[in-house]
Amino acid sequence: MQTKDDIRRKTRIIQIDQMLRGGAYVKIDSLVQKFEVSQRTIERDFERLRDDLNAPLEYDKIKNMYHYSNPTFSVPNVILTEGELFTVSTLLPLMEQYKNTPLESSFKNIMEKLISFLPDTVSVNSSFLNQDISFISDPLPKIDENIFILIFDAIKTRKVLSVKYQSSKCQEPKEKIFDAYKVICQKGNWYVFGFEHETSDFRIYSLARIQNAELKNDSFQIPQDFDIKKHIDLELGIWNNPGRFEEYEILFAKETSRYVLEREWHKDQIIKQKEDGTVLLKFKSNQSQMIYTWLLSFGNNATVIKPEELREKIRAECEKIVEKYKSR
């Protein structure tokens, strides 16, 4: 993150460049007085112009002043460090994760505008070039651009939505009247959380499963005491389970201890390695379904201690798997 001194230095260099353009001459003393800094600070600014930004800065001994030997030279108004250039170079391929939304083209337009401010020639370590960086994302469903925009419009204007929603359990889409409160993105999948009129309850919809949507004339108000964290544990997943926060205790085998210890699974987690090398992880959450599928991915390297309901659910699933492979 840039410090205030970094920002002041960049602003000062841009202003000095503007003073030098078109063949103008400047004195160090006048710059010291203008910017209220030391002579050494201005000298470092000149070094930055010359060495890092390739400015044709020269000193005229007769006039005792500095000038550009090429009066057409100018520094771009956006000066990026090598580390910042790395960030710019990685953002474009990162947008590949959002091919299923209109955000991809918007982000690319923003980045192209930023890149247009960069110098014509920039020297950056080859490891910073975006073709050397790859991003692997989950297979993502396509989201209709009009629906994506309309959902955000409904949230902004507080207008009631009428949608056709195709749930995973039904063969045909159903009409829903819905107050959209908040959009949530989980690993590239987009959801909208809000209040469903038919059930008079909170629901979460996948944007990819909304087949049609339109704004109604009716408006709605989000309750003053509404808190998304009472419904969804945003640390782990998007399932809406209000009031069902439970204590989880998971024991991980010694073989996975390093993998488990080096990650933060939950902001409120308690994690400890035992003398035998196993790792005990404790946290509270209402994301039982997400935790269930997550723990199954560890196979026999994870043992549920709490809650008992989850222990039984995983045990029953393992028995089904065993029976399936016995019959083959």
Phi, psi and omega per residue, in radians:
M1 nan 2.387 -3.127
Q2 -1.231 2.445 3.047
T3 -1.535 2.967 3.101
K4 -1.094 -0.628 3.114
D5 -1.110 -0.694 3.102
D6 -1.064 -0.771 -3.121
I7 -1.151 -0.747 3.127
R8 -1.077 -0.731 -3.112
R9 -1.117 -0.784 3.139
K10 -1.118 -0.738 3.120
T11 -1.105 -0.724 -3.133
R12 -1.114 -0.743 -3.136
I13 -1.113 -0.725 3.110
I14 -1.088 -0.712 3.132
Q15 -1.186 -0.691 3.090
I16 -1.089 -0.741 3.103
D17 -1.030 -0.754 3.135
Q18 -1.091 -0.610 3.128
M19 -1.243 -0.475 -3.083
L20 -1.577 -0.218 -3.066
R21 -1.131 2.679 3.060
G22 1.272 0.315 3.088
G23 1.532 0.219 -3.136
A24 -1.269 2.756 3.120
Y25 -2.003 2.525 3.078
V26 -2.390 2.654 3.070
K27 -1.803 2.569 3.096
I28 -1.060 -0.717 -3.100
D29 -1.024 -0.700 -3.125
S30 -1.186 -0.592 3.117
L31 -1.254 -0.669 3.084
V32 -1.033 -0.756 -3.123
Q33 -1.220 -0.735 -3.094
K34 -1.124 -0.787 -3.038
F35 -1.685 -0.074 3.111
E36 0.971 0.880 3.096
V37 -2.276 3.050 -3.136
S38 -1.379 2.841 3.090
Q39 -1.084 -0.661 3.139
R40 -1.111 -0.605 3.103
T41 -1.105 -0.773 3.114
I42 -1.135 -0.685 3.108
E43 -1.073 -0.663 3.084
R44 -1.174 -0.621 3.078
D45 -1.102 -0.708 3.091
F46 -1.114 -0.698 3.108
E47 -1.097 -0.683 3.105
R48 -1.119 -0.768 3.104
L49 -1.044 -0.781 -3.054
R50 -1.295 -0.869 -2.967
D51 -1.483 -0.681 -3.047
D52 -1.694 -0.558 -3.070
L53 -1.900 0.098 3.049
N54 0.993 0.591 3.111
A55 -1.291 2.381 3.122
P56 -1.383 1.021 -3.058
L57 -1.428 2.248 -3.138
E58 -2.341 2.717 3.140
Y59 -1.858 2.236 3.093
D60 -1.711 1.902 -3.060
K61 -1.165 -0.581 -3.116
I62 -1.190 -0.807 -3.127
K63 -1.479 -0.259 -3.072
N64 1.014 0.768 -3.082
M65 -2.483 2.838 3.099
Y66 -1.832 2.659 3.120
H67 -2.772 2.944 3.032
Y68 -1.588 2.263 3.069
S69 -1.218 -0.416 3.038
N70 -1.954 1.781 -3.044
P71 -1.146 -0.203 -3.141
T72 -1.554 -0.097 -3.099
F73 -1.236 2.547 3.028
S74 -2.667 2.560 3.105
V75 -1.513 2.398 3.083
P76 -1.075 2.610 -3.100
N77 -1.260 -0.152 3.050
V78 -2.032 2.022 3.137
I79 -1.911 2.040 -3.107
L80 -1.935 2.452 3.024
T81 -1.333 2.982 3.124
E82 -1.076 -0.696 3.108
G83 -1.122 -0.644 3.108
E84 -1.230 -0.608 3.059
L85 -1.104 -0.616 3.074
F86 -1.050 -0.758 3.135
T87 -1.084 -0.789 3.127
V88 -1.056 -0.758 -3.072
S89 -1.171 -0.479 -3.113
T90 -1.540 -0.342 -3.064
L91 -1.211 -0.645 -3.105
L92 -1.084 -0.875 3.084
P93 -1.170 -0.454 3.108
L94 -1.089 -0.517 3.139
M95 -1.142 -0.233 3.100
E96 -1.044 -0.423 3.127
Q97 -1.208 -0.272 -3.033
Y98 -2.026 0.547 3.101
K99 -1.105 -0.383 -3.077
N100 -1.503 0.096 -3.117
T101 -2.361 2.826 3.071
P102 -1.171 -0.214 -3.123
L103 -1.086 -0.509 -3.095
E104 -1.015 -0.904 -3.101
S105 -1.197 -0.614 3.119
S106 -1.120 -0.811 3.124
F107 -1.083 -0.720 -3.125
K108 -1.123 -0.679 3.109
N109 -1.099 -0.722 3.126
I110 -1.100 -0.805 -3.109
M111 -1.154 -0.642 3.118
E112 -1.152 -0.607 3.086
K113 -1.172 -0.699 3.103
L114 -1.127 -0.767 -3.109
I115 -1.109 -0.538 -3.133
S116 -1.134 -0.329 3.119
F117 -1.485 -0.193 -3.077
L118 -1.299 2.754 3.084
P119 -1.079 2.775 3.140
D120 -1.118 -0.606 3.122
T121 -2.145 2.177 -3.141
V122 -2.295 2.276 3.122
S123 -1.729 2.030 -3.115
V124 -2.320 2.470 3.073
N125 -0.900 2.394 -3.043
S126 -1.042 -0.437 -3.140
S127 -1.208 -0.225 -3.141
F128 -1.525 -0.179 -3.090
L129 -1.231 2.380 -2.987
N130 -1.132 -0.369 3.104
Q131 -1.253 -0.196 3.104
D132 -1.590 0.019 -3.088
I133 -2.144 2.275 3.119
S134 -2.116 2.538 3.109
F135 -2.117 2.289 3.127
I136 -1.934 2.069 -3.135
S137 -2.033 2.840 3.082
D138 -1.194 2.685 3.012
P139 -1.064 2.218 -3.015
L140 -2.051 2.473 3.096
P141 -1.316 2.706 3.132
K142 -1.380 2.389 3.093
I143 -1.972 2.264 3.105
D144 -1.094 2.251 -3.069
E145 -1.071 -0.709 -3.125
N146 -1.127 -0.695 3.120
I147 -1.178 -0.733 3.125
F148 -0.991 -0.838 -3.125
I149 -1.177 -0.702 -3.091
L150 -1.133 -0.649 3.126
I151 -1.069 -0.800 3.125
F152 -1.160 -0.597 3.096
D153 -1.131 -0.709 3.130
A154 -1.116 -0.690 3.124
I155 -1.154 -0.736 -3.095
K156 -1.199 -0.754 -3.054
T157 -1.587 -0.149 -3.091
R158 1.030 0.744 3.088
K159 -1.748 2.453 3.131
V160 -1.186 2.481 3.139
L161 -1.842 2.500 2.919
S162 -1.966 2.117 -3.058
V163 -2.291 2.706 2.923
K164 -1.808 2.069 -3.021
Y165 -2.091 2.247 3.112
Q166 -1.750 1.749 -3.139
S167 -1.375 2.898 -3.128
S168 -1.262 -0.306 -3.055
K169 -1.712 -0.229 -3.068
C170 -1.947 2.586 3.135
Q171 -1.378 -0.547 -3.102
E172 -2.076 2.576 3.102
P173 -1.188 2.623 -3.135
K174 -2.081 2.584 3.075
E175 -1.286 2.329 3.131
K176 -2.319 2.419 2.988
I177 -1.830 2.213 -2.845
F178 -2.537 2.390 3.008
D179 -1.772 1.965 -3.078
A180 -1.462 2.109 -3.118
Y181 -1.719 -0.779 -2.961
K182 -2.741 2.468 3.056
V183 -1.742 2.406 -3.118
I184 -2.232 2.306 3.067
C185 -1.930 2.138 3.109
Q186 -2.109 1.888 3.102
K187 0.919 0.731 3.097
G188 1.547 -0.174 3.061
N189 -1.647 2.352 -3.013
W190 -1.895 2.371 -3.107
Y191 -2.358 2.725 3.035
V192 -2.153 2.288 3.140
F193 -1.853 2.428 3.115
G194 -3.086 -2.795 -3.036
F195 -1.921 2.162 3.128
E196 -1.655 2.195 -3.048
H197 -1.182 -0.721 -3.051
E198 -1.044 -0.768 -3.106
T199 -1.650 -0.134 -3.050
S200 0.893 0.799 -3.089
D201 -2.578 2.885 3.123
F202 -1.396 2.438 3.137
R203 -2.419 2.804 3.039
I204 -2.221 2.239 -3.099
Y205 -1.980 2.508 2.985
S206 -1.406 2.240 -3.130
L207 -1.086 -0.537 -3.126
A208 -1.203 -0.355 -3.107
R209 -1.689 -0.013 3.064
I210 -1.477 2.023 -3.043
Q211 -1.618 -0.407 3.125
N212 -2.736 2.564 3.140
A213 -2.683 2.523 3.048
E214 -2.605 2.626 3.123
L215 -1.452 2.371 3.056
K216 -1.648 2.970 3.138
N217 -1.314 -0.395 -3.094
D218 -1.225 2.541 3.091
S219 -1.914 2.898 3.091
F220 -2.472 2.862 3.085
Q221 -2.168 2.354 3.042
I222 -1.337 2.246 3.140
P223 -0.948 2.472 -3.089
Q224 -1.086 -0.528 -3.113
D225 -1.575 0.140 -3.122
F226 -1.176 2.330 3.104
D227 -2.461 1.977 -3.092
I228 -0.994 -0.522 -3.091
K229 -1.225 -0.265 3.069
K230 -1.387 -0.266 -3.093
H231 -1.902 -0.668 -3.042
I232 -2.273 2.315 3.014
D233 -1.505 1.665 -3.026
L234 -1.171 -0.145 3.071
E235 -1.256 -0.485 -2.974
L236 -2.158 -0.525 -3.073
G237 -3.136 -3.019 -2.975
I238 -1.964 0.112 -3.127
W239 -1.217 2.364 -3.128
N240 -1.594 1.811 3.123
N241 -2.309 1.228 -3.066
P242 -1.065 2.367 3.058
G243 1.294 0.185 -3.065
R244 -2.013 0.560 3.094
F245 -1.215 2.248 -3.104
E246 -2.214 2.811 3.065
E247 -1.493 2.287 3.122
Y248 -2.027 2.321 3.026
E249 -2.263 2.084 -3.092
I250 -2.156 2.290 3.099
L251 -1.858 2.102 -3.126
F252 -1.787 2.460 -3.098
A253 -1.148 2.763 -3.134
K254 -0.983 -0.611 -3.085
E255 -1.113 -0.438 -3.119
T256 -1.899 0.168 -3.018
S257 -1.028 -0.799 -3.111
R258 -1.114 -0.756 3.125
Y259 -1.045 -0.754 -3.096
V260 -1.264 -0.731 -3.072
L261 -1.173 -0.566 -3.039
E262 -1.465 0.065 3.132
R263 -2.107 2.633 3.003
E264 -1.741 1.924 -3.095
W265 -1.492 -0.486 -3.133
H266 -2.717 2.465 -3.069
K267 -1.107 -0.448 -3.128
D268 -1.787 0.336 -3.054
Q269 -1.239 2.642 2.935
I270 -2.052 2.116 -3.070
I271 -2.288 2.378 -3.063
K272 -2.624 2.375 3.058
Q273 -1.602 2.271 -3.105
K274 -1.532 2.958 -3.076
E275 -1.054 -0.542 -3.130
D276 -1.451 0.055 3.096
G277 1.670 -0.249 3.102
T278 -1.255 2.842 -3.091
V279 -2.171 2.266 3.109
L280 -1.823 2.171 3.136
L281 -2.012 2.258 3.138
K282 -2.218 2.449 3.054
F283 -2.910 2.955 3.066
K284 -2.010 2.420 -3.135
S285 -2.813 2.830 3.021
N286 -1.955 0.205 -3.081
Q287 -1.651 1.057 -3.057
S288 -1.055 -0.718 -3.104
Q289 -1.175 -0.748 3.137
M290 -1.139 -0.717 -3.133
I291 -1.164 -0.660 3.115
Y292 -1.027 -0.892 -3.121
T293 -1.212 -0.602 3.118
W294 -1.096 -0.795 -3.109
L295 -1.217 -0.571 3.088
L296 -1.059 -0.516 -3.126
S297 -1.193 -0.303 3.120
F298 -1.510 -0.179 -3.115
G299 1.068 -2.360 -3.105
N300 -1.464 0.176 3.092
N301 -1.543 0.006 3.092
A302 -2.290 2.318 3.123
T303 -2.164 2.155 3.118
V304 -1.396 2.181 3.047
I305 -1.697 -0.761 3.065
K306 -2.403 2.562 -0.074
P307 -1.470 2.819 -3.100
E308 -1.098 -0.621 -3.125
E309 -1.051 -0.694 3.133
L310 -1.238 -0.646 3.072
R311 -0.981 -0.825 -3.106
E312 -1.179 -0.644 -3.125
K313 -1.144 -0.753 3.129
I314 -1.201 -0.710 3.115
R315 -1.036 -0.786 -3.130
A316 -1.110 -0.683 3.137
E317 -1.162 -0.703 3.124
C318 -1.122 -0.657 3.105
E319 -1.134 -0.664 3.096
K320 -1.107 -0.719 -3.136
I321 -1.128 -0.758 3.128
V322 -1.058 -0.793 -3.129
E323 -1.115 -0.648 3.140
K324 -1.109 -0.727 -3.126
Y325 -1.364 -0.386 3.054
K326 -1.196 -0.596 -3.061
S327 -1.407 -0.117 -3.133
R328 -1.613 nan nan
